[in-house]
Each structure stands twice: as C-alpha cells, then as structure tokens.
Amino acid sequence: MKESTRDDAFLVCGLGGLGQNCVAVLKEFGVMVNAIDIAEVQHWELPELPASIDEFFLGDCCQPALLEQAGLDRYRAILLVTSDEQTNIEAAFAVRLLNSKIRIIARSAQENLNELLTQRLQNFIAFLDC
C-alpha cells in the first residue's frame, strides 16, 4: 500500500448503504479509504467492498480517542454518514475539536441546523438525508 497524503485519504464513518457506496466511489478514484462503524457490518451491498477498505476501526465515531486512533490528521475529508443524525452531528463537533482543517461532510435532514453548523464549524457541509 502506498503512503497516503491528505490529498488522497478519506475516512468514512458509517457503513450502511450510503457509507458503502461512498467507499466504493472513492475507491474508484484510487484513494485511501478507511472506515469506522459501531459494529461489524452484517450486510455488504458489494461483496468485494470489505477488501477495498484500507483500514477498519470498530467503535463510536463520536469518541475522540477512536478518531485519534484512526489518525484523523491524515485525511483530506471525513464523511459522517451513519444512519443516526445525532451521531453525525456529535461526531462533527468531535472531529472539529481534533482537526481544524479537515473537510467534514455530514448526513443530516435538519436544514436550519445544517446552515448553523456550516457557519460555526467551518469547512463543513451537510447533505439532506432524503
């Protein structure tokens, strides 16, 4: 495996359907993709996907210790795409406290809150969960 730089390394938190698709698309670009999930994935939409994840971390993506263990400072962006909106928001705050430069992309359906978070967290974007 090649040494990664911030320009080609991503961390995906949440490996449900959306998270798995994010990993698959990012891997098409030949970048390093690591992942965090609260539990071992029971259903893989793409059977070859587990082998394409460079490193998997088991635990709560809101926990600073786990984010540090995952090497938060080495990523260009973090995708917070768990199925729990509150987890995604809590994780965004934890991430921002640990890394002021990383791009945070979060799944959230709360438009007003998303606008506020965009203003407060900087380098943050939320996508509506449809």
N, CA, C and O atoms as a printed pandas DataFrame, in Angstrom:
     atom_number atom_name residue_name chain_id  residue_number  x_coord  y_coord  z_coord
0              1         N          MET        A               1    0.837   -1.176    0.000
1              2        CA          MET        A               1    0.000    0.000    0.000
2              3         C          MET        A               1    0.880    1.237    0.000
3              4         O          MET        A               1    1.863    1.303    0.738
4              5         N          LYS        A               2    0.532    2.221   -0.827
5              6        CA          LYS        A               2    1.336    3.424   -0.922
6              7         C          LYS        A               2    1.111    4.328    0.277
7              8         O          LYS        A               2    0.072    4.272    0.934
8              9         N          GLU        A               3    2.104    5.161    0.546
9             10        CA          GLU        A               3    1.987    6.166    1.592
10            11         C          GLU        A               3    0.940    7.188    1.143
11            12         O          GLU        A               3    1.020    7.692    0.023
12            13         N          SER        A               4   -0.032    7.500    1.989
13            14        CA          SER        A               4   -1.072    8.432    1.574
14            15         C          SER        A               4   -0.750    9.839    2.060
15            16         O          SER        A               4    0.003   10.030    3.014
16            17         N          THR        A               5   -1.331   10.807    1.389
17            18        CA          THR        A               5   -1.228   12.193    1.791
18            19         C          THR        A               5   -2.625   12.696    2.079
19            20         O          THR        A               5   -3.606   12.003    1.809
20            21         N          ARG        A               6   -2.723   13.901    2.628
21            22        CA          ARG        A               6   -4.033   14.472    2.926
22            23         C          ARG        A               6   -4.865   14.628    1.660
23            24         O          ARG        A               6   -6.092   14.679    1.734
24            25         N          ASP        A               7   -4.220   14.704    0.506
25            26        CA          ASP        A               7   -4.955   14.897   -0.735
26            27         C          ASP        A               7   -5.652   13.637   -1.230
27            28         O          ASP        A               7   -6.549   13.712   -2.069
28            29         N          ASP        A               8   -5.247   12.487   -0.720
29            30        CA          ASP        A               8   -5.851   11.262   -1.238
30            31         C          ASP        A               8   -6.245   10.272   -0.152
31            32         O          ASP        A               8   -6.193    9.061   -0.363
32            33         N          ALA        A               9   -6.641   10.787    1.016
33            34        CA          ALA        A               9   -7.055    9.918    2.112
34            35         C          ALA        A               9   -8.383   10.407    2.693
35            36         O          ALA        A               9   -8.565   11.595    2.958
36            37         N          PHE        A              10   -9.301    9.462    2.884
37            38        CA          PHE        A              10  -10.636    9.791    3.363
38            39         C          PHE        A              10  -11.043    8.807    4.459
39            40         O          PHE        A              10  -10.622    7.651    4.464
40            41         N          LEU        A              11  -11.869    9.291    5.386
41            42        CA          LEU        A              11  -12.404    8.461    6.453
42            43         C          LEU        A              11  -13.926    8.488    6.349
43            44         O          LEU        A              11  -14.541    9.554    6.354
44            45         N          VAL        A              12  -14.525    7.301    6.256
45            46        CA          VAL        A              12  -15.980    7.167    6.162
46            47         C          VAL        A              12  -16.480    6.586    7.479
47            48         O          VAL        A              12  -16.028    5.523    7.907
48            49         N          CYS        A              13  -17.412    7.286    8.118
49            50        CA          CYS        A              13  -17.992    6.817    9.373
50            51         C          CYS        A              13  -19.429    6.398    9.117
51            52         O          CYS        A              13  -20.289    7.220    8.800
52            53         N          GLY        A              14  -19.666    5.120    9.260
53            54        CA          GLY        A              14  -20.976    4.536    8.996
54            55         C          GLY        A              14  -20.945    3.730    7.718
55            56         O          GLY        A              14  -20.793    4.286    6.630
56            57         N          LEU        A              15  -21.086    2.432    7.844
57            58        CA          LEU        A              15  -21.001    1.555    6.669
58            59         C          LEU        A              15  -22.333    0.902    6.317
59            60         O          LEU        A              15  -22.392   -0.268    5.940
60            61         N          GLY        A              16  -23.401    1.689    6.448
61            62        CA          GLY        A              16  -24.689    1.250    5.916
62            63         C          GLY        A              16  -24.636    1.398    4.405
63            64         O          GLY        A              16  -23.554    1.490    3.825
64            65         N          GLY        A              17  -25.784    1.421    3.775
65            66        CA          GLY        A              17  -25.824    1.516    2.313
66            67         C          GLY        A              17  -25.117    2.751    1.774
67            68         O          GLY        A              17  -24.329    2.653    0.834
68            69         N          LEU        A              18  -25.395    3.918    2.364
69            70        CA          LEU        A              18  -24.763    5.152    1.896
70            71         C          LEU        A              18  -23.257    5.117    2.110
71            72         O          LEU        A              18  -22.497    5.470    1.209
72            73         N          GLY        A              19  -22.822    4.700    3.278
73            74        CA          GLY        A              19  -21.393    4.628    3.565
74            75         C          GLY        A              19  -20.667    3.673    2.637
75            76         O          GLY        A              19  -19.572    3.978    2.162
76            77         N          GLN        A              20  -21.265    2.525    2.375
77            78        CA          GLN        A              20  -20.644    1.561    1.471
78            79         C          GLN        A              20  -20.521    2.142    0.065
79            80         O          GLN        A              20  -19.506    1.950   -0.604
80            81         N          ASN        A              21  -21.549    2.844   -0.378
81            82        CA          ASN        A              21  -21.479    3.454   -1.704
82            83         C          ASN        A              21  -20.429    4.554   -1.755
83            84         O          ASN        A              21  -19.751    4.713   -2.769
84            85         N          CYS        A              22  -20.288    5.310   -0.679
85            86        CA          CYS        A              22  -19.237    6.335   -0.622
86            87         C          CYS        A              22  -17.865    5.687   -0.748
87            88         O          CYS        A              22  -17.019    6.162   -1.505
88            89         N          VAL        A              23  -17.644    4.608   -0.012
89            90        CA          VAL        A              23  -16.361    3.898   -0.095
90            91         C          VAL        A              23  -16.116    3.442   -1.526
91            92         O          VAL        A              23  -15.030    3.650   -2.067
92            93         N          ALA        A              24  -17.105    2.829   -2.134
93            94        CA          ALA        A              24  -16.944    2.301   -3.497
94            95         C          ALA        A              24  -16.581    3.404   -4.486
95            96         O          ALA        A              24  -15.689    3.228   -5.316
96            97         N          VAL        A              25  -17.269    4.536   -4.400
97            98        CA          VAL        A              25  -16.993    5.638   -5.328
98            99         C          VAL        A              25  -15.598    6.208   -5.079
99           100         O          VAL        A              25  -14.851    6.449   -6.027
100          101         N          LEU        A              26  -15.246    6.423   -3.832
101          102        CA          LEU        A              26  -13.915    6.958   -3.534
102          103         C          LEU        A              26  -12.813    6.019   -4.019
103          104         O          LEU        A              26  -11.793    6.471   -4.537
104          105         N          LYS        A              27  -13.018    4.718   -3.853
105          106        CA          LYS        A              27  -12.001    3.752   -4.287
106          107         C          LYS        A              27  -11.828    3.767   -5.803
107          108         O          LYS        A              27  -10.750    3.448   -6.304
108          109         N          GLU        A              28  -12.873    4.133   -6.536
109          110        CA          GLU        A              28  -12.753    4.252   -7.991
110          111         C          GLU        A              28  -11.734    5.316   -8.380
111          112         O          GLU        A              28  -11.163    5.266   -9.469
112          113         N          PHE        A              29  -11.510    6.274   -7.494
113          114        CA          PHE        A              29  -10.533    7.331   -7.746
114          115         C          PHE        A              29   -9.132    6.943   -7.274
115          116         O          PHE        A              29   -8.191    7.726   -7.408
116          117         N          GLY        A              30   -8.996    5.744   -6.726
117          118        CA          GLY        A              30   -7.689    5.254   -6.315
118          119         C          GLY        A              30   -7.156    5.881   -5.040
119          120         O          GLY        A              30   -5.942    5.929   -4.839
120          121         N          VAL        A              31   -8.031    6.360   -4.181
121          122        CA          VAL        A              31   -7.595    6.993   -2.941
122          123         C          VAL        A              31   -7.652    6.009   -1.780
123          124         O          VAL        A              31   -8.291    4.961   -1.865
124          125         N          MET        A              32   -6.974    6.365   -0.699
125          126        CA          MET        A              32   -7.030    5.562    0.512
126          127         C          MET        A              32   -8.346    5.864    1.223
127          128         O          MET        A              32   -8.697    7.027    1.419
128          129         N          VAL        A              33   -9.072    4.817    1.608
129          130        CA          VAL        A              33  -10.327    4.982    2.338
130          131         C          VAL        A              33  -10.293    4.080    3.562
131          132         O          VAL        A              33  -10.194    2.858    3.454
132          133         N          ASN        A              34  -10.377    4.709    4.725
133          134        CA          ASN        A              34  -10.517    3.984    5.969
134          135         C          ASN        A              34  -11.951    4.164    6.438
135          136         O          ASN        A              34  -12.651    5.055    5.958
136          137         N          ALA        A              35  -12.397    3.331    7.367
137          138        CA          ALA        A              35  -13.787    3.391    7.799
138          139         C          ALA        A              35  -13.917    3.097    9.285
139          140         O          ALA        A              35  -13.112    2.384    9.884
140          141         N          ILE        A              36  -14.960    3.674    9.847
141          142        CA          ILE        A              36  -15.344    3.417   11.239
142          143         C          ILE        A              36  -16.809    3.007   11.233
143          144         O          ILE        A              36  -17.629    3.603   10.534
144          145         N          ASP        A              37  -17.129    1.990   12.014
145          146        CA          ASP        A              37  -18.527    1.647   12.243
146          147         C          ASP        A              37  -18.671    1.157   13.669
147          148         O          ASP        A              37  -17.728    0.619   14.250
148          149         N          ILE        A              38  -19.843    1.343   14.225
149          150        CA          ILE        A              38  -20.129    0.967   15.610
150          151         C          ILE        A              38  -20.171   -0.551   15.791
151          152         O          ILE        A              38  -19.996   -1.052   16.902
152          153         N          ALA        A              39  -20.402   -1.278   14.698
153          154        CA          ALA        A              39  -20.499   -2.742   14.758
154          155         C          ALA        A              39  -19.950   -3.337   13.467
155          156         O          ALA        A              39  -19.817   -2.650   12.454
156          157         N          GLU        A              40  -19.640   -4.607   13.523
157          158        CA          GLU        A              40  -19.223   -5.301   12.304
158          159         C          GLU        A              40  -20.385   -5.264   11.309
159          160         O          GLU        A              40  -21.542   -5.456   11.684
160          161         N          VAL        A              41  -20.071   -5.019   10.070
161          162        CA          VAL        A              41  -21.104   -4.924    9.043
162          163         C          VAL        A              41  -21.685   -6.315    8.780
163          164         O          VAL        A              41  -20.953   -7.273    8.530
164          165         N          GLN        A              42  -23.007   -6.401    8.841
165          166        CA          GLN        A              42  -23.690   -7.679    8.626
166          167         C          GLN        A              42  -24.064   -7.907    7.166
167          168         O          GLN        A              42  -24.151   -9.047    6.711
168          169         N          HIS        A              43  -24.287   -6.812    6.434
169          170        CA          HIS        A              43  -24.697   -6.933    5.034
170          171         C          HIS        A              43  -23.853   -6.013    4.162
171          172         O          HIS        A              43  -23.884   -4.792    4.316
172          173         N          TRP        A              44  -23.113   -6.602    3.262
173          174        CA          TRP        A              44  -22.325   -5.835    2.300
174          175         C          TRP        A              44  -23.081   -5.803    0.982
175          176         O          TRP        A              44  -23.379   -6.846    0.401
176          177         N          GLU        A              45  -23.388   -4.602    0.515
177          178        CA          GLU        A              45  -24.076   -4.459   -0.770
178          179         C          GLU        A              45  -23.178   -4.893   -1.919
179          180         O          GLU        A              45  -23.658   -5.408   -2.929
180          181         N          LEU        A              46  -21.875   -4.686   -1.764
181          182        CA          LEU        A              46  -20.888   -5.121   -2.752
182          183         C          LEU        A              46  -19.938   -6.087   -2.043
183          184         O          LEU        A              46  -19.155   -5.654   -1.198
184          185         N          PRO        A              47  -19.985   -7.364   -2.358
185          186        CA          PRO        A              47  -19.207   -8.364   -1.624
186          187         C          PRO        A              47  -17.702   -8.094   -1.593
187          188         O          PRO        A              47  -17.025   -8.504   -0.650
188          189         N          GLU        A              48  -17.170   -7.411   -2.609
189          190        CA          GLU        A              48  -15.728   -7.154   -2.651
190          191         C          GLU        A              48  -15.329   -5.926   -1.833
191          192         O          GLU        A              48  -14.139   -5.666   -1.660
192          193         N          LEU        A              49  -16.281   -5.186   -1.340
193          194        CA          LEU        A              49  -16.001   -3.929   -0.651
194          195         C          LEU        A              49  -15.140   -4.064    0.608
195          196         O          LEU        A              49  -14.246   -3.240    0.801
196          197         N          PRO        A              50  -15.361   -5.051    1.467
197          198        CA          PRO        A              50  -14.526   -5.131    2.673
198          199         C          PRO        A              50  -13.027   -5.166    2.370
199          200         O          PRO        A              50  -12.232   -4.591    3.113
200          201         N          ALA        A              51  -12.644   -5.826    1.300
201          202        CA          ALA        A              51  -11.229   -5.920    0.947
202          203         C          ALA        A              51  -10.683   -4.595    0.421
203          204         O          ALA        A              51   -9.469   -4.389    0.417
204          205         N          SER        A              52  -11.556   -3.699   -0.020
205          206        CA          SER        A              52  -11.075   -2.438   -0.572
206          207         C          SER        A              52  -10.901   -1.355    0.491
207          208         O          SER        A              52  -10.284   -0.323    0.226
208          209         N          ILE        A              53  -11.435   -1.580    1.682
209          210        CA          ILE        A              53  -11.238   -0.624    2.777
210          211         C          ILE        A              53   -9.822   -0.824    3.298
211          212         O          ILE        A              53   -9.436   -1.931    3.671
212          213         N          ASP        A              54   -9.054    0.262    3.318
213          214        CA          ASP        A              54   -7.653    0.150    3.716
214          215         C          ASP        A              54   -7.490   -0.205    5.187
215          216         O          ASP        A              54   -6.649   -1.034    5.533
216          217         N          GLU        A              55   -8.283    0.412    6.054
217          218        CA          GLU        A              55   -8.222    0.088    7.478
218          219         C          GLU        A              55   -9.603    0.321    8.081
219          220         O          GLU        A              55  -10.246    1.335    7.807
220          221         N          PHE        A              56  -10.054   -0.622    8.901
221          222        CA          PHE        A              56  -11.370   -0.556    9.524
222          223         C          PHE        A              56  -11.195   -0.404   11.028
223          224         O          PHE        A              56  -10.390   -1.101   11.645
224          225         N          PHE        A              57  -11.961    0.518   11.611
225          226        CA          PHE        A              57  -11.936    0.745   13.047
226          227         C          PHE        A              57  -13.333    0.477   13.592
227          228         O          PHE        A              57  -14.320    0.993   13.066
228          229         N          LEU        A              58  -13.413   -0.318   14.630
229          230        CA          LEU        A              58  -14.678   -0.677   15.256
230          231         C          LEU        A              58  -14.896    0.216   16.466
231          232         O          LEU        A              58  -14.069    0.249   17.378
232          233         N          GLY        A              59  -16.022    0.947   16.473
233          234        CA          GLY        A              59  -16.325    1.789   17.619
234          235         C          GLY        A              59  -17.181    2.978   17.251
235          236         O          GLY        A              59  -17.693    3.085   16.137
236          237         N          ASP        A              60  -17.325    3.874   18.219
237          238        CA          ASP        A              60  -18.185    5.046   18.105
238          239         C          ASP        A              60  -17.388    6.218   17.527
239          240         O          ASP        A              60  -16.410    6.662   18.129
240          241         N          CYS        A              61  -17.803    6.715   16.367
241          242        CA          CYS        A              61  -17.073    7.795   15.695
242          243         C          CYS        A              61  -17.173    9.126   16.429
243          244         O          CYS        A              61  -16.528   10.091   16.020
244          245         N          CYS        A              62  -17.949    9.208   17.485
245          246        CA          CYS        A              62  -18.027   10.423   18.302
246          247         C          CYS        A              62  -16.907   10.477   19.337
247          248         O          CYS        A              62  -16.668   11.522   19.942
248          249         N          GLN        A              63  -16.227    9.365   19.537
249          250        CA          GLN        A              63  -15.210    9.279   20.580
250          251         C          GLN        A              63  -13.867    9.808   20.094
251          252         O          GLN        A              63  -13.284    9.260   19.160
252          253         N          PRO        A              64  -13.376   10.869   20.723
253          254        CA          PRO        A              64  -12.092   11.447   20.306
254          255         C          PRO        A              64  -10.942   10.440   20.273
255          256         O          PRO        A              64  -10.095   10.498   19.381
256          257         N          ALA        A              65  -10.906    9.524   21.232
257          258        CA          ALA        A              65   -9.819    8.541   21.261
258          259         C          ALA        A              65   -9.834    7.667   20.006
259          260         O          ALA        A              65   -8.777    7.359   19.455
260          261         N          LEU        A              66  -11.006    7.271   19.558
261          262        CA          LEU        A              66  -11.105    6.453   18.347
262          263         C          LEU        A              66  -10.720    7.264   17.111
263          264         O          LEU        A              66  -10.028    6.764   16.225
264          265         N          LEU        A              67  -11.168    8.509   17.058
265          266        CA          LEU        A              67  -10.806    9.370   15.926
266          267         C          LEU        A              67   -9.293    9.576   15.863
267          268         O          LEU        A              67   -8.705    9.569   14.781
268          269         N          GLU        A              68   -8.674    9.756   17.010
269          270        CA          GLU        A              68   -7.216    9.894   17.049
270          271         C          GLU        A              68   -6.539    8.589   16.646
271          272         O          GLU        A              68   -5.545    8.605   15.919
272          273         N          GLN        A              69   -7.072    7.455   17.114
273          274        CA          GLN        A              69   -6.522    6.147   16.736
274          275         C          GLN        A              69   -6.596    5.961   15.225
275          276         O          GLN        A              69   -5.701    5.369   14.623
276          277         N          ALA        A              70   -7.660    6.464   14.617
277          278        CA          ALA        A              70   -7.835    6.352   13.164
278          279         C          ALA        A              70   -6.927    7.323   12.411
279          280         O          ALA        A              70   -6.862    7.281   11.183
280          281         N          GLY        A              71   -6.231    8.191   13.134
281          282        CA          GLY        A              71   -5.293    9.113   12.500
282          283         C          GLY        A              71   -5.980   10.280   11.814
283          284         O          GLY        A              71   -5.701   10.571   10.651
284          285         N          LEU        A              72   -6.867   10.942   12.518
285          286        CA          LEU        A              72   -7.693   11.990   11.937
286          287         C          LEU        A              72   -6.901   13.055   11.179
287          288         O          LEU        A              72   -7.407   13.639   10.220
288          289         N          ASP        A              73   -5.683   13.307   11.595
289          290        CA          ASP        A              73   -4.892   14.364   10.951
290          291         C          ASP        A              73   -4.379   13.995    9.561
291          292         O          ASP        A              73   -3.830   14.852    8.868
292          293         N          ARG        A              74   -4.542   12.752    9.142
293          294        CA          ARG        A              74   -4.019   12.341    7.832
294          295         C          ARG        A              74   -5.060   12.345    6.709
295          296         O          ARG        A              74   -4.755   11.945    5.585
296          297         N          TYR        A              75   -6.280   12.791    7.002
297          298        CA          TYR        A              75   -7.339   12.727    5.999
298          299         C          TYR        A              75   -7.649   14.088    5.387
299          300         O          TYR        A              75   -7.569   15.121    6.053
300          301         N          ARG        A              76   -7.997   14.067    4.134
301          302        CA          ARG        A              76   -8.487   15.266    3.442
302          303         C          ARG        A              76   -9.895   15.587    3.917
303          304         O          ARG        A              76  -10.241   16.751    4.118
304          305         N          ALA        A              77  -10.714   14.537    4.097
305          306        CA          ALA        A              77  -12.109   14.734    4.493
306          307         C          ALA        A              77  -12.600   13.540    5.289
307          308         O          ALA        A              77  -12.079   12.429    5.189
308          309         N          ILE        A              78  -13.625   13.815    6.084
309          310        CA          ILE        A              78  -14.321   12.760    6.806
310          311         C          ILE        A              78  -15.781   12.822    6.393
311          312         O          ILE        A              78  -16.379   13.897    6.342
312          313         N          LEU        A              79  -16.346   11.666    6.101
313          314        CA          LEU        A              79  -17.754   11.559    5.718
314          315         C          LEU        A              79  -18.500   10.920    6.880
315          316         O          LEU        A              79  -18.256    9.763    7.220
316          317         N          LEU        A              80  -19.404   11.670    7.483
317          318        CA          LEU        A              80  -20.195   11.193    8.614
318          319         C          LEU        A              80  -21.555   10.791    8.081
319          320         O          LEU        A              80  -22.461   11.617    7.975
320          321         N          VAL        A              81  -21.692    9.523    7.746
321          322        CA          VAL        A              81  -22.888    9.038    7.060
322          323         C          VAL        A              81  -23.550    7.881    7.803
323          324         O          VAL        A              81  -24.076    6.953    7.188
324          325         N          THR        A              82  -23.519    7.948    9.134
325          326        CA          THR        A              82  -24.230    6.926    9.895
326          327         C          THR        A              82  -25.725    7.148    9.702
327          328         O          THR        A              82  -26.134    8.191    9.193
328          329         N          SER        A              83  -26.526    6.198   10.095
329          330        CA          SER        A              83  -27.976    6.337    9.963
330          331         C          SER        A              83  -28.573    7.166   11.097
331          332         O          SER        A              83  -29.765    7.470   11.081
332          333         N          ASP        A              84  -27.750    7.532   12.081
333          334        CA          ASP        A              84  -28.204    8.313   13.231
334          335         C          ASP        A              84  -27.729    9.762   13.083
335          336         O          ASP        A              84  -26.541   10.055   13.214
336          337         N          GLU        A              85  -28.663   10.645   12.814
337          338        CA          GLU        A              85  -28.331   12.054   12.583
338          339         C          GLU        A              85  -27.619   12.695   13.773
339          340         O          GLU        A              85  -26.688   13.480   13.590
340          341         N          GLN        A              86  -28.048   12.366   14.980
341          342        CA          GLN        A              86  -27.421   12.929   16.171
342          343         C          GLN        A              86  -25.963   12.491   16.264
343          344         O          GLN        A              86  -25.099   13.285   16.637
344          345         N          THR        A              87  -25.687   11.241   15.930
345          346        CA          THR        A              87  -24.315   10.751   15.930
346          347         C          THR        A              87  -23.468   11.535   14.939
347          348         O          THR        A              87  -22.332   11.899   15.243
348          349         N          ASN        A              88  -24.014   11.798   13.755
349          350        CA          ASN        A              88  -23.261   12.541   12.746
350          351         C          ASN        A              88  -22.915   13.948   13.233
351          352         O          ASN        A              88  -21.804   14.427   13.007
352          353         N          ILE        A              89  -23.856   14.605   13.897
353          354        CA          ILE        A              89  -23.623   15.960   14.394
354          355         C          ILE        A              89  -22.617   15.942   15.546
355          356         O          ILE        A              89  -21.692   16.754   15.576
356          357         N          GLU        A              90  -22.793   15.027   16.485
357          358        CA          GLU        A              90  -21.848   14.919   17.607
358          359         C          GLU        A              90  -20.446   14.624   17.100
359          360         O          GLU        A              90  -19.469   15.190   17.590
360          361         N          ALA        A              91  -20.351   13.741   16.123
361          362        CA          ALA        A              91  -19.055   13.403   15.557
362          363         C          ALA        A              91  -18.427   14.616   14.868
363          364         O          ALA        A              91  -17.213   14.807   14.936
364          365         N          ALA        A              92  -19.241   15.426   14.212
365          366        CA          ALA        A              92  -18.717   16.626   13.550
366          367         C          ALA        A              92  -18.037   17.548   14.554
367          368         O          ALA        A              92  -16.968   18.090   14.273
368          369         N          PHE        A              93  -18.645   17.728   15.714
369          370        CA          PHE        A              93  -18.033   18.566   16.748
370          371         C          PHE        A              93  -16.746   17.937   17.278
371          372         O          PHE        A              93  -15.749   18.632   17.476
372          373         N          ALA        A              94  -16.766   16.634   17.505
373          374        CA          ALA        A              94  -15.551   15.956   17.991
374          375         C          ALA        A              94  -14.428   16.080   16.967
375          376         O          ALA        A              94  -13.279   16.342   17.324
376          377         N          VAL        A              95  -14.763   15.891   15.707
377          378        CA          VAL        A              95  -13.768   15.995   14.633
378          379         C          VAL        A              95  -13.177   17.391   14.590
379          380         O          VAL        A              95  -11.959   17.552   14.511
380          381         N          ARG        A              96  -14.043   18.411   14.643
381          382        CA          ARG        A              96  -13.556   19.781   14.533
382          383         C          ARG        A              96  -12.644   20.149   15.700
383          384         O          ARG        A              96  -11.686   20.900   15.520
384          385         N          LEU        A              97  -12.929   19.632   16.892
385          386        CA          LEU        A              97  -12.053   19.894   18.042
386          387         C          LEU        A              97  -10.665   19.294   17.845
387          388         O          LEU        A              97   -9.672   19.850   18.314
388          389         N          LEU        A              98  -10.599   18.169   17.156
389          390        CA          LEU        A              98   -9.320   17.478   16.952
390          391         C          LEU        A              98   -8.567   17.954   15.724
391          392         O          LEU        A              98   -7.339   17.881   15.682
392          393         N          ASN        A              99   -9.294   18.446   14.714
393          394        CA          ASN        A              99   -8.651   18.830   13.457
394          395         C          ASN        A              99   -9.392   20.029   12.865
395          396         O          ASN        A              99  -10.531   19.910   12.415
396          397         N          SER        A             100   -8.740   21.161   12.873
397          398        CA          SER        A             100   -9.395   22.390   12.404
398          399         C          SER        A             100   -9.402   22.524   10.891
399          400         O          SER        A             100  -10.068   23.415   10.364
400          401         N          LYS        A             101   -8.684   21.669   10.177
401          402        CA          LYS        A             101   -8.544   21.812    8.730
402          403         C          LYS        A             101   -9.336   20.784    7.908
403          404         O          LYS        A             101   -9.646   21.036    6.744
404          405         N          ILE        A             102   -9.659   19.659    8.487
405          406        CA          ILE        A             102  -10.318   18.587    7.735
406          407         C          ILE        A             102  -11.693   19.033    7.225
407          408         O          ILE        A             102  -12.421   19.751    7.910
408          409         N          ARG        A             103  -12.025   18.601    6.033
409          410        CA          ARG        A             103  -13.347   18.849    5.452
410          411         C          ARG        A             103  -14.314   17.857    6.087
411          412         O          ARG        A             103  -14.055   16.654    6.080
412          413         N          ILE        A             104  -15.430   18.347    6.640
413          414        CA          ILE        A             104  -16.434   17.489    7.267
414          415         C          ILE        A             104  -17.666   17.469    6.370
415          416         O          ILE        A             104  -18.234   18.509    6.036
416          417         N          ILE        A             105  -18.059   16.268    5.993
417          418        CA          ILE        A             105  -19.247   16.069    5.172
418          419         C          ILE        A             105  -20.190   15.201    6.002
419          420         O          ILE        A             105  -19.836   14.083    6.378
420          421         N          ALA        A             106  -21.384   15.710    6.288
421          422        CA          ALA        A             106  -22.292   15.001    7.182
422          423         C          ALA        A             106  -23.648   14.775    6.538
423          424         O          ALA        A             106  -24.116   15.565    5.717
424          425         N          ARG        A             107  -24.253   13.686    6.932
425          426        CA          ARG        A             107  -25.614   13.341    6.524
426          427         C          ARG        A             107  -26.561   13.899    7.579
427          428         O          ARG        A             107  -26.460   13.559    8.758
428          429         N          SER        A             108  -27.486   14.759    7.147
429          430        CA          SER        A             108  -28.410   15.371    8.087
430          431         C          SER        A             108  -29.636   15.889    7.343
431          432         O          SER        A             108  -29.525   16.357    6.210
432          433         N          ALA        A             109  -30.793   15.805    7.973
433          434        CA          ALA        A             109  -32.033   16.258    7.342
434          435         C          ALA        A             109  -32.538   17.573    7.927
435          436         O          ALA        A             109  -33.607   18.048    7.544
436          437         N          GLN        A             110  -31.794   18.156    8.835
437          438        CA          GLN        A             110  -32.252   19.364    9.519
438          439         C          GLN        A             110  -31.652   20.604    8.864
439          440         O          GLN        A             110  -30.558   21.040    9.224
440          441         N          GLU        A             111  -32.372   21.162    7.906
441          442        CA          GLU        A             111  -31.860   22.265    7.092
442          443         C          GLU        A             111  -31.373   23.454    7.913
443          444         O          GLU        A             111  -30.273   23.952    7.675
444          445         N          ASN        A             112  -32.161   23.912    8.865
445          446        CA          ASN        A             112  -31.759   25.067    9.675
446          447         C          ASN        A             112  -30.509   24.765   10.493
447          448         O          ASN        A             112  -29.596   25.586   10.575
448          449         N          LEU        A             113  -30.476   23.602   11.084
449          450        CA          LEU        A             113  -29.298   23.204   11.851
450          451         C          LEU        A             113  -28.087   23.086   10.934
451          452         O          LEU        A             113  -26.985   23.486   11.313
452          453         N          ASN        A             114  -28.272   22.553    9.758
453          454        CA          ASN        A             114  -27.160   22.413    8.812
454          455         C          ASN        A             114  -26.559   23.768    8.464
455          456         O          ASN        A             114  -25.338   23.902    8.376
456          457         N          GLU        A             115  -27.408   24.773    8.265
457          458        CA          GLU        A             115  -26.909   26.115    7.957
458          459         C          GLU        A             115  -26.096   26.673    9.120
459          460         O          GLU        A             115  -25.039   27.271    8.917
460          461         N          LEU        A             116  -26.590   26.476   10.330
461          462        CA          LEU        A             116  -25.878   26.946   11.515
462          463         C          LEU        A             116  -24.536   26.227   11.667
463          464         O          LEU        A             116  -23.517   26.859   11.945
464          465         N          LEU        A             117  -24.542   24.916   11.485
465          466        CA          LEU        A             117  -23.296   24.151   11.601
466          467         C          LEU        A             117  -22.285   24.567   10.542
467          468         O          LEU        A             117  -21.086   24.624   10.815
468          469         N          THR        A             118  -22.760   24.857    9.343
469          470        CA          THR        A             118  -21.871   25.310    8.276
470          471         C          THR        A             118  -21.170   26.597    8.688
471          472         O          THR        A             118  -19.981   26.776    8.422
472          473         N          GLN        A             119  -21.899   27.482    9.330
473          474        CA          GLN        A             119  -21.319   28.742    9.793
474          475         C          GLN        A             119  -20.352   28.532   10.949
475          476         O          GLN        A             119  -19.286   29.146   10.987
476          477         N          ARG        A             120  -20.716   27.676   11.883
477          478        CA          ARG        A             120  -19.935   27.512   13.119
478          479         C          ARG        A             120  -18.727   26.591   12.970
479          480         O          ARG        A             120  -17.675   26.848   13.556
480          481         N          LEU        A             121  -18.869   25.544   12.209
481          482        CA          LEU        A             121  -17.801   24.536   12.147
482          483         C          LEU        A             121  -16.748   24.825   11.080
483          484         O          LEU        A             121  -15.640   24.294   11.149
484          485         N          GLN        A             122  -17.075   25.651   10.105
485          486        CA          GLN        A             122  -16.131   25.949    9.029
486          487         C          GLN        A             122  -15.706   24.669    8.295
487          488         O          GLN        A             122  -15.532   23.613    8.904
488          489         N          ASN        A             123  -15.551   24.788    7.011
489          490        CA          ASN        A             123  -15.155   23.663    6.161
490          491         C          ASN        A             123  -16.056   22.446    6.426
491          492         O          ASN        A             123  -15.586   21.312    6.519
492          493         N          PHE        A             124  -17.340   22.713    6.541
493          494        CA          PHE        A             124  -18.362   21.710    6.860
494          495         C          PHE        A             124  -19.473   21.827    5.834
495          496         O          PHE        A             124  -19.862   22.926    5.439
496          497         N          ILE        A             125  -19.973   20.690    5.415
497          498        CA          ILE        A             125  -21.143   20.686    4.547
498          499         C          ILE        A             125  -22.035   19.516    4.953
499          500         O          ILE        A             125  -21.560   18.421    5.253
500          501         N          ALA        A             126  -23.327   19.779    4.954
501          502        CA          ALA        A             126  -24.296   18.733    5.270
502          503         C          ALA        A             126  -25.155   18.483    4.044
503          504         O          ALA        A             126  -25.526   19.410    3.325
504          505         N          PHE        A             127  -25.459   17.236    3.824
505          506        CA          PHE        A             127  -26.345   16.857    2.744
506          507         C          PHE        A             127  -27.627   16.334    3.349
507          508         O          PHE        A             127  -27.612   15.537    4.287
508          509         N          LEU        A             128  -28.738   16.795    2.799
509          510        CA          LEU        A             128  -30.026   16.371    3.294
510          511         C          LEU        A             128  -30.198   14.886    3.112
511          512         O          LEU        A             128  -29.892   14.332    2.056
512          513         N          ASP        A             129  -30.684   14.257    4.136
513          514        CA          ASP        A             129  -30.968   12.823    4.125
514          515         C          ASP        A             129  -32.376   12.645    3.587
515          516         O          ASP        A             129  -33.352   12.873    4.301
516          517         N          CYS        A             130  -32.481   12.245    2.355
517          518        CA          CYS        A             130  -33.796   12.122    1.719
518          519         C          CYS        A             130  -34.393   10.761    1.918
519          520         O          CYS        A             130  -35.498   10.496    1.443
